Amino acid sequence: MMSPMRWALVSILMTASTFASGQSATLASTHASEERAIIQVRDALLKAYDAGDVKTLSEIEDDDFTLAGDFGQVTKQQHLDQVRRRAKPQVVSRTIDNQFRFYVR
């Protein structure tokens, strides 16, 4: 038979474990929802870029938007200007990695 002190400790640990796993499930659900939202915005941005839709790009990109790649860095305004100057819509071949990391503070 367990002593009252040991029983209390086991009870506290089981409660903490249940709370932590419930919290973990809630975070996983929240992260899945956030991932879907990020993917939707990304897809809308890429569709607008390919179509040359400067209006939609301007609505999606924040004022401090910076695009970086092997071409260097461009600001939102530079990016929008480049899309405006294109003569026709552009089809781009891309590989996208849908891996996300969420950091909890």
The 8 nearest C-alpha neighbors of each residue, nearest first, counted from 0:
[[1, 2, 3, 6, 5, 4, 7, 9],
 [2, 0, 6, 5, 3, 4, 7, 9],
 [1, 3, 5, 4, 6, 0, 7, 8],
 [4, 2, 6, 5, 7, 1, 8, 0],
 [5, 3, 7, 2, 6, 8, 1, 9],
 [4, 6, 8, 2, 7, 3, 1, 9],
 [7, 5, 3, 9, 4, 8, 1, 10],
 [6, 8, 10, 4, 5, 9, 3, 11],
 [9, 7, 5, 11, 10, 6, 12, 4],
 [10, 8, 12, 6, 11, 7, 13, 5],
 [9, 11, 7, 13, 8, 12, 6, 14],
 [12, 10, 14, 8, 9, 13, 15, 7],
 [13, 11, 15, 9, 14, 10, 16, 8],
 [14, 12, 16, 10, 15, 11, 17, 9],
 [13, 15, 17, 11, 16, 12, 18, 10],
 [16, 14, 18, 12, 13, 17, 19, 11],
 [15, 17, 13, 19, 14, 18, 12, 20],
 [16, 18, 14, 20, 19, 15, 21, 13],
 [19, 17, 15, 21, 16, 20, 22, 14],
 [20, 18, 22, 16, 21, 17, 23, 15],
 [19, 21, 23, 17, 22, 18, 16, 24],
 [22, 20, 18, 24, 23, 19, 17, 25],
 [21, 23, 19, 25, 20, 24, 18, 26],
 [22, 24, 20, 26, 21, 25, 19, 27],
 [25, 23, 27, 21, 22, 26, 20, 28],
 [24, 26, 22, 28, 23, 27, 29, 21],
 [27, 25, 29, 23, 28, 24, 30, 22],
 [28, 26, 24, 30, 29, 25, 31, 23],
 [27, 29, 25, 31, 26, 30, 24, 32],
 [28, 30, 26, 32, 27, 31, 25, 33],
 [29, 31, 33, 27, 32, 28, 26, 34],
 [32, 30, 34, 28, 33, 29, 27, 35],
 [31, 33, 29, 35, 30, 34, 28, 36],
 [32, 34, 30, 36, 35, 31, 37, 29],
 [35, 33, 31, 37, 36, 32, 30, 38],
 [34, 36, 38, 32, 33, 37, 39, 31],
 [37, 35, 33, 39, 34, 38, 40, 32],
 [38, 36, 34, 40, 39, 35, 41, 33],
 [37, 39, 41, 35, 36, 40, 42, 34],
 [40, 38, 36, 42, 41, 37, 35, 43],
 [41, 39, 43, 37, 42, 38, 44, 36],
 [40, 42, 38, 44, 39, 43, 37, 45],
 [41, 43, 45, 39, 44, 40, 38, 46],
 [44, 42, 40, 46, 41, 45, 47, 39],
 [43, 45, 41, 47, 42, 46, 56, 48],
 [46, 44, 48, 42, 47, 43, 49, 41],
 [45, 47, 43, 49, 48, 44, 42, 50],
 [48, 46, 52, 50, 44, 45, 49, 51],
 [47, 49, 45, 51, 46, 50, 44, 52],
 [48, 50, 89, 46, 47, 51, 90, 88],
 [51, 49, 88, 47, 52, 48, 46, 89],
 [50, 52, 48, 88, 49, 82, 53, 47],
 [53, 51, 47, 50, 54, 55, 48, 56],
 [52, 54, 56, 55, 51, 57, 79, 83],
 [55, 53, 57, 56, 52, 58, 47, 59],
 [56, 54, 58, 57, 53, 52, 47, 59],
 [57, 55, 53, 59, 58, 54, 60, 44],
 [56, 58, 54, 55, 60, 59, 53, 79],
 [59, 57, 55, 56, 60, 54, 61, 53],
 [58, 60, 56, 57, 55, 61, 44, 40],
 [61, 59, 57, 64, 58, 56, 62, 75],
 [60, 62, 64, 63, 59, 58, 75, 57],
 [61, 63, 64, 75, 60, 76, 74, 57],
 [62, 64, 61, 65, 75, 74, 60, 76],
 [65, 63, 61, 75, 62, 60, 74, 66],
 [66, 64, 74, 73, 75, 63, 67, 72],
 [65, 67, 73, 72, 74, 64, 68, 75],
 [68, 66, 72, 71, 65, 73, 69, 70],
 [69, 67, 70, 71, 72, 66, 73, 65],
 [68, 70, 71, 67, 72, 66, 73, 65],
 [71, 69, 68, 72, 67, 73, 66, 78],
 [72, 70, 68, 69, 67, 73, 66, 65],
 [73, 71, 67, 66, 65, 68, 70, 74],
 [74, 72, 66, 65, 77, 78, 67, 75],
 [73, 75, 65, 77, 76, 64, 78, 66],
 [74, 76, 78, 64, 77, 65, 79, 62],
 [75, 77, 79, 78, 74, 80, 73, 62],
 [78, 76, 80, 74, 79, 75, 73, 81],
 [77, 79, 75, 81, 76, 80, 74, 73],
 [78, 80, 76, 82, 81, 77, 53, 75],
 [79, 81, 83, 77, 78, 82, 76, 84],
 [82, 80, 78, 84, 79, 83, 77, 85],
 [81, 83, 79, 85, 80, 84, 51, 78],
 [84, 82, 80, 81, 85, 79, 53, 51],
 [85, 83, 81, 82, 80, 86, 79, 87],
 [86, 84, 82, 83, 87, 81, 88, 51],
 [85, 87, 84, 88, 83, 82, 89, 51],
 [88, 86, 85, 89, 51, 50, 84, 49],
 [89, 87, 50, 51, 49, 90, 86, 85],
 [88, 90, 49, 91, 87, 50, 51, 48],
 [91, 89, 49, 92, 88, 50, 48, 46],
 [92, 90, 93, 89, 49, 45, 48, 88],
 [91, 93, 90, 94, 89, 95, 49, 45],
 [94, 92, 91, 95, 90, 96, 45, 49],
 [93, 95, 96, 92, 97, 91, 45, 98],
 [96, 94, 93, 97, 98, 92, 41, 38],
 [95, 97, 98, 94, 99, 93, 38, 41],
 [98, 96, 95, 99, 38, 34, 37, 94],
 [99, 97, 96, 100, 34, 95, 101, 38],
 [98, 100, 97, 101, 34, 96, 30, 37],
 [101, 99, 102, 98, 30, 34, 103, 97],
 [100, 102, 103, 99, 30, 33, 26, 34],
 [103, 101, 104, 100, 99, 30, 26, 27],
 [104, 102, 101, 26, 100, 30, 23, 29],
 [103, 102, 101, 26, 100, 30, 22, 23]]
